Amino acid sequence: MSGVVATWLRADDNARMLADEVARALPDWLSFLDGTGLKASVKLAIRHSIKEVDLVSTADEMIAALLERGEHLAIIDVAAEAGLNWIQEERPRIHARVSEHLTSYAASYFRGSILDVMGISPKKVAGGLVSPKTTHDVTESVIRELSSYLIQLQEPGSEVREHLHAIIQDRLSALKQSPGWADRLDGLRTDFLDGSDFDRRFEKVWAALWTELIETVEGSKQDIAVAITGCLQRIAETMAMDEKLRAMINKYLLNAVREAIFRYREQVGPTISRIISHWSTDTLTRLVEAYVGRDLQFVRINGTLVGGLVGLVLFTLNAIVTSFL
């Protein structure tokens, strides 16, 4: 059987015809698989895989890799840039806050003085003493200092940047060595798996992936057919050249047939009877003629000859008896 299949598949037309049929039926097969419990099996496998992950070792390796690649420095750069932008956008607000604090600070020197006895507001007096130029100078000084600090954070090798880098490393090292680190990670995993968000996210991702898979297969039938054709022909060439492989396939097929016969032997008779019971007389006659037509012709010829000989014998006996009477 395997030799016949190999010879048949080596023909280009046959391999392409089979490949076209497989490619045409592939979307239907995928749709069928989606409803056979495959999704539930995949979800269960994902849950099991997540539960088996050593979160502590994985997290430690991820943190070490991020530090080695300097990803935390990239975050510092983004944060520093965001801070510089915020300072420029909020400059009027900063000016107002500095003016308010300077006025309050100056007013604190007049509280409890004779101004209170006279009913004069210390804040009002302080507001007249703090000039707009003083407020502007102090505000710009504060902005320059903050901006300088943020710019240094973005400069490789700067003292501020290296100091913050060391602080982050120390904090992460202390975090990994803390007794509650493993418990916190396990708690995050439990919340992720037991919450309804996991099922919702999985359903959303599964639906998107499956739809994209179906659409991709639908739009790539020709390419899939070409790929399958090549695979079938390579398989056929291997089968034709490898006698041991053909023997192994034949043995497998023989065992499969034997197993099927053994398993379903009690259903063969009822199945055939049920099928034949639905045949019409014309269908049954046509099938009998097709499969045993030649044998029926011999039966008809033999019946004619035997019937003729029997008639001839009876006629002869009747003639003899009549002559004696």
C-alpha positions in Angstrom: 0.0 0.0 0.0 2.7 2.5 0.9 4.5 1.8 -2.4 1.3 2.5 -4.3 0.7 5.7 -2.4 4.3 6.8 -3.0 4.0 6.2 -6.7 0.7 8.1 -6.9 2.0 11.1 -4.9 5.2 11.4 -7.0 3.0 12.6 -9.9 2.7 16.4 -9.9 -1.0 16.5 -10.7 -1.9 14.0 -8.0 0.1 15.8 -5.3 -1.3 19.2 -6.3 -4.8 17.8 -6.4 -4.5 16.4 -2.8 -2.8 19.6 -1.6 -5.6 21.8 -3.1 -8.2 19.7 -1.3 -6.3 20.0 2.0 -5.9 23.8 1.6 -9.6 24.2 0.7 -10.7 22.2 3.7 -8.2 23.7 6.2 -10.5 26.7 7.3 -13.3 24.2 8.0 -11.0 22.0 10.0 -9.8 25.0 12.0 -13.4 26.0 12.7 -14.1 22.5 13.8 -11.1 22.5 16.2 -12.2 25.7 17.8 -15.4 24.0 19.0 -13.8 20.7 20.2 -12.6 21.9 23.5 -9.2 23.0 22.2 -9.7 26.5 23.7 -10.4 25.0 27.1 -7.3 22.8 26.8 -5.1 25.7 25.8 -6.4 27.8 28.7 -5.8 25.0 31.2 -2.3 24.5 29.8 -1.5 28.2 30.2 -2.8 28.2 33.7 -0.7 25.2 34.6 2.4 26.7 33.0 2.0 30.0 34.9 1.5 28.1 38.1 4.7 26.1 37.5 6.9 29.2 36.8 9.5 30.0 39.5 8.5 33.6 39.8 11.4 34.5 42.2 14.1 33.3 39.9 12.4 34.7 36.8 11.9 38.1 38.4 15.5 38.1 39.7 16.8 37.3 36.2 14.6 39.9 34.6 15.8 42.6 37.0 19.4 41.7 36.5 19.0 41.8 32.7 17.2 45.1 32.8 19.9 46.6 35.0 22.7 45.2 32.8 21.0 46.7 29.7 20.5 50.0 31.4 16.7 50.0 30.9 16.3 51.8 34.2 18.5 54.6 32.9 16.1 54.9 29.9 13.3 55.4 32.4 15.3 58.1 34.2 15.9 59.9 30.9 12.2 59.8 30.1 11.2 61.0 33.6 13.8 63.8 33.5 12.6 65.0 30.1 9.0 64.9 31.3 10.1 67.0 34.3 11.8 69.6 32.2 8.7 69.9 30.0 6.5 70.2 33.1 8.7 73.1 34.5 8.3 75.0 31.2 4.6 74.4 31.0 4.0 75.3 34.7 6.3 78.3 34.9 3.5 80.8 35.6 2.1 78.6 38.3 5.6 78.2 39.9 6.0 81.9 39.9 2.7 82.4 41.7 3.5 79.7 44.3 6.9 81.2 45.0 5.4 84.7 45.3 2.8 83.3 47.8 5.5 81.5 49.9 7.8 84.6 50.0 4.9 86.8 51.1 3.9 84.3 53.8 7.5 84.0 54.9 7.9 87.8 55.2 4.6 88.1 57.0 5.7 85.7 59.6 8.1 88.3 60.9 5.3 90.8 61.6 3.0 88.5 63.4 2.7 89.4 67.1 4.1 92.8 66.4 2.5 96.2 66.9 0.9 95.8 63.5 -1.4 93.2 64.9 -2.4 95.6 67.7 -3.1 98.3 65.2 -5.2 95.9 63.1 -2.9 96.0 60.1 -2.6 92.7 58.2 1.0 91.4 58.2 0.5 89.7 54.9 -0.6 92.9 53.3 2.5 94.7 54.6 4.7 91.8 53.5 3.1 91.9 50.0 4.2 95.4 49.6 7.7 94.6 50.8 8.3 91.7 48.4 8.9 93.3 45.0 7.9 91.6 41.7 11.7 91.6 40.8 12.5 89.7 43.9 9.8 87.2 43.2 11.0 86.8 39.6 14.6 86.3 40.6 13.8 83.7 43.3 11.5 81.9 40.9 14.1 81.8 38.1 16.7 80.6 40.6 14.5 77.7 41.7 13.7 76.8 38.0 17.4 76.9 37.1 18.3 74.6 40.0 15.6 72.1 39.2 16.4 72.2 35.5 20.1 71.8 36.1 19.4 68.7 38.3 17.2 67.1 35.7 19.7 67.8 32.9 22.4 66.2 34.9 20.2 63.1 35.3 20.3 62.8 31.5 24.1 63.1 31.2 26.0 59.8 31.2 28.6 59.7 33.9 27.3 62.6 35.8 27.4 62.5 39.6 23.7 62.8 40.0 23.0 60.1 37.5 25.5 57.7 39.0 24.1 58.3 42.5 20.6 57.6 41.4 21.8 54.5 39.6 23.4 53.2 42.8 20.2 54.0 44.8 18.1 51.9 42.3 20.5 49.0 42.4 20.6 49.0 46.2 16.8 49.2 46.4 16.3 46.3 44.0 18.9 44.2 45.8 17.2 44.8 49.1 13.8 43.9 47.5 15.1 40.6 46.1 16.5 39.6 49.5 13.4 40.7 51.5 11.4 37.8 53.1 8.1 38.9 51.6 9.4 39.1 48.0 8.3 35.6 47.1 4.9 36.0 48.9 4.2 39.2 47.0 5.0 37.6 43.7 2.8 34.6 44.5 0.0 36.9 45.5 0.3 38.7 42.2 0.1 35.4 40.4 -2.9 34.3 42.4 -4.8 37.5 41.7 -4.0 37.3 38.0 -5.2 33.7 37.6 -8.2 33.7 39.9 -9.6 37.0 38.9 -12.2 37.3 36.1 -9.7 39.5 34.2 -7.7 36.4 33.2 -10.7 34.7 31.5 -11.8 37.9 29.9 -8.3 38.7 28.5 -7.9 35.1 27.3 -11.2 35.1 25.5 -10.3 38.4 23.8 -6.9 37.2 22.8 -8.1 33.8 21.7 -10.9 35.3 19.5 -8.5 37.8 17.9 -5.8 35.1 17.2 -8.3 32.6 15.9 -10.0 35.1 13.6 -6.6 36.2 12.3 -5.6 32.6 11.7 -8.8 31.8 9.8 -8.4 35.0 7.7 -4.7 34.3 7.0 -5.5 30.7 5.9 -8.4 31.9 3.7 -6.2 34.4 2.0 -3.2 32.1 1.6 -4.7 28.9 0.1 -2.6 29.0 -3.0 0.7 29.4 -1.0 -0.5 26.7 1.4 -1.3 24.4 -1.4 2.1 24.9 -3.0 3.9 24.2 0.3 1.8 21.1 1.0 2.5 19.9 -2.6 6.2 20.1 -2.0 5.9 18.3 1.4 3.8 15.5 -0.2 6.3 15.0 -3.0 9.3 15.0 -0.6 7.4 12.4 1.5 6.7 10.4 -1.6 10.3 10.5 -2.7 11.5 9.4 0.7 9.0 6.5 0.8 10.0 5.4 -2.7 13.7 5.3 -1.8 13.4 3.9 1.7 12.3 0.3 1.8 12.4 0.1 5.6 10.1 3.1 5.8 7.6 1.5 3.4 7.7 -1.7 5.5 7.1 0.2 8.7 4.1 2.1 7.2 2.6 -1.1 5.8 3.0 -2.7 9.2 1.3 0.2 10.8 -1.6 0.2 8.3 -2.1 -3.6 8.8 -2.2 -3.2 12.5 -4.6 -0.3 12.2 -6.9 -2.4 10.0 -6.8 -5.3 12.3 -7.5 -3.1 15.3 -10.4 -1.5 13.5 -11.9 -4.9 12.5 -11.5 -6.2 16.1 -13.0 -3.1 17.6 -15.9 -2.6 15.2 -16.6 -6.2 14.0 -19.9 -6.4 15.8 -21.1 -3.2 14.1 -20.2 -4.3 10.5 -23.3 -6.5 10.0 -25.9 -4.1 11.4 -24.3 -1.2 9.5 -24.4 -3.1 6.2 -28.0 -4.2 6.8 -29.1 -0.7 7.7 -27.5 0.7 4.5 -29.0 -2.0 2.3 -32.4 -1.6 3.8 -32.5 2.0 2.4 -31.7 0.9 -1.2 -34.4 0.8 -3.8 -35.0 -2.2 -6.0 -33.4 -0.5 -9.0 -30.3 0.4 -6.9 -30.0 -3.2 -5.6 -30.4 -4.7 -9.1 -27.9 -2.3 -10.6 -25.3 -3.1 -7.9 -25.8 -6.8 -8.2 -25.5 -6.6 -11.9 -22.3 -4.6 -11.6 -20.6 -6.9 -9.2 -21.9 -10.4 -10.0 -23.2 -9.8 -13.6 -20.9 -12.3 -15.2 -21.7 -14.9 -12.6 -25.4 -14.4 -13.2 -24.9 -14.9 -16.9 -23.4 -18.3 -16.2 -26.2 -19.1 -13.8 -28.8 -18.2 -16.5 -27.0 -20.3 -19.1 -26.7 -23.2 -16.8 -30.3 -22.9 -15.8 -31.4 -22.8 -19.4 -29.3 -25.9 -20.3 -30.5 -27.9 -17.2 -34.1 -26.9 -17.8 -33.9 -27.9 -21.5 -32.3 -31.3 -20.6 -34.9 -32.0 -17.9 -37.7 -31.1 -20.4 -36.1 -33.4 -23.0 -35.9 -36.3 -20.5 -39.5 -35.8 -19.4 -40.6 -35.7 -23.1 -38.7 -38.9 -23.9 -40.1 -40.7 -20.9 -43.6 -39.6 -21.8 -43.2 -40.8 -25.4 -41.9 -44.3 -24.2 -44.7 -44.7 -21.7 -47.3 -43.7 -24.3 -46.0 -46.2 -26.9 -46.3 -49.2 -24.5 -49.9 -48.2 -23.5 
